[in-house]
């Protein structure tokens, strides 16, 4: 419940209602569980705890690096809002901010598509390599 609520707070700026929690919590639970199961499915039992810790740590580091990288890209593209901004300057800032948002969104979409393509290639390679 906490994870789904934190995601909602970060993305929408508000906490989930009870009805929303009933829907969102299983989605987050099963998605993360399936991901961890897939990642750790071929790890020997003797080192499963260590591998699980490594996967979670790498996941968190990826989140931090991604936020830093795309946040830097956004802030560099958006520019700085002048302290004494008139209507024209606010409009110009809004346009540059929209451009920065679009650039970051396109970058994230490209990474998502690359990840999907790599996952598909991995699944196909595993299906071909699997004994009949």
N, C-alpha and C positions, 0 to 999 in steps of 0.2 A: 504494500500500500504506500509506503513512504517513497519508493522510487517513482511510481506513477504520479504521485502528488508533486514531487519535486520537478518532474518533467513538465507537468502542467504549469507549475508556478514559473518555471524558467521560460517556457514558450508563450504562455498566455497571460502571465502576470497575476494569476489567481489560483487558489486551491481548488481541488476537485470537490464536487458535491458528493453526497453518499451514493446517488444513482450513477454518477460518472465513475466513481471508484469501483462499483460492482462490475462495470464493463471494462475499465482500463487495467485493473490489477491482474486479471488472468492473462491478458494480452502480454503485458510486460513479463510476467512470470514465465509463461510458456515460450515466449520468444527468446528470453535470455537462457532459459533452461535448455532449449533445443540447440542454441548456439554453443553453450558450454559442453553439452553432450557430444555434439559433432566434433568440436575441437579436441576433446579429451578422449574420444572413443578408442583410439589406438595406443594410448599411453599405458604402459605396464602398471599394474596395481601398486607395485612397490614404490613408484615415484609419482603416483596420481596427485597426492597432496601438494608436492612441490610444483608439478606442472600446472595445477589449478592456480596456485599463487602467482606463478609467472604469467599465466594468461590474464588474470585479473589486473596485475600490475601493468602489463603492456597495454591493456585496454585503457586503463586510466591515464597512462602516459600519452597514448594516442589522442585521447580527448583533450588533454592539456595542450599538446603541441598543435593540434588542429585549431583549437580556439585561439591560441596565440598567433598562429600563422594567418588565419583568415581574419582575425581581428585587426592585425597589423595591415593587411591588404586593404581592408575596409577603411581604416582610419587614414591611411596614406592616400587613398583615392578620394575620400570624402573631403579632405582638407580640414581647415580650422574655421570655426564660426567666429567672426569678428565680435569683439566685446560690445561695440556700439553698432549693431546691425540695423540697417534700414530695410524697407520692404524689398528693394531690389537685391540687396545682399542676402536676405533670407531666401528669396526665390532661387538665386544662384546656388546657395548652399543646399537647398532642397533638391535641386537638379543634380548636383554633384554627389549628394548623398544617395539619391536614387540610382545613379550610375554605379556607385561603389557597391550598393546592395545587389544590383544586377550582376556585376562582375563576380562577387563572392558567391552568389547563388549559382551562376554558371560553372564556376570552379568546383563547387561542391557536387553539382549534378554530374560533371565530368568524372570526378572521383568515384561517385556512386556507380556510374555506368562502367567504369574500368573495373571496379570491384565485382560487379555482376558478371562481366565478361570473363574475368579470371575465375570466378566460382564456377561458371558454366564450363570453361575449359578444363578445370580440375575434375568436375563431375564426369565429363566425357572421357578424360584420360583414365579415370578410375574405372569407368564402365568397360573400357577397352582392355585394360590390364587385368580385370577380374577374370578368374578362370571360369569357363563355361560349365 
